[in-house]
């Protein structure tokens, strides 16, 4: 690299690295740490985030933990743990997730590493995963977010059906009522809408 590029990288590293961190204590090179922070646009101090809107990605779009957790390609227990966690913070190469005590009991080193690798692969960086136990999670988990969305979509569909002109005429003509429990998404064998 040329001198101008070297000084640019040095300036970027100075802006993004926590002065209290030493290069020897990090598993990542300063460029890798800078890359993770650049992708997530996270300042050096810890950032507390909700499960809804997390630090912005390089594209300018937000990372939404509630959908991001489902896109990690995890299966089985690893996915259940990820979607029942909340993202607390991202700081340099450390991602901190919170779990309830019941979920944390299910974690073992293999599952934890599977989750860490999936997040690292999705973000394209090397990182450390910290799982912490909380008595009660302060924000909605991806699983609860998905359930709430399904309930809201179902309620919207029920209201739309009730407002449909033909349905209203049938109700008036025959005294028919909508059986709300029968409303489900087409192609959904489990009846979830």
Secondary structure, DSSP 8 states (H G I E B T S, - for coil): --HHHHHHHHHHHHHHS-TTS-GGG-SS-HHHHHHHHHHHT--SS--B--SS---B-TTS-B--HHHHGGGS---HHHHHHHHT-EEEEEETTEEEEEEEHHHHTT--HHHHHHHHHHHHHHHTS--EEEEEEESS-SS--HHHHHHHHHHHHHHHHHHHHHH-HHHHHHHHHH-----GGG---TT-TT---
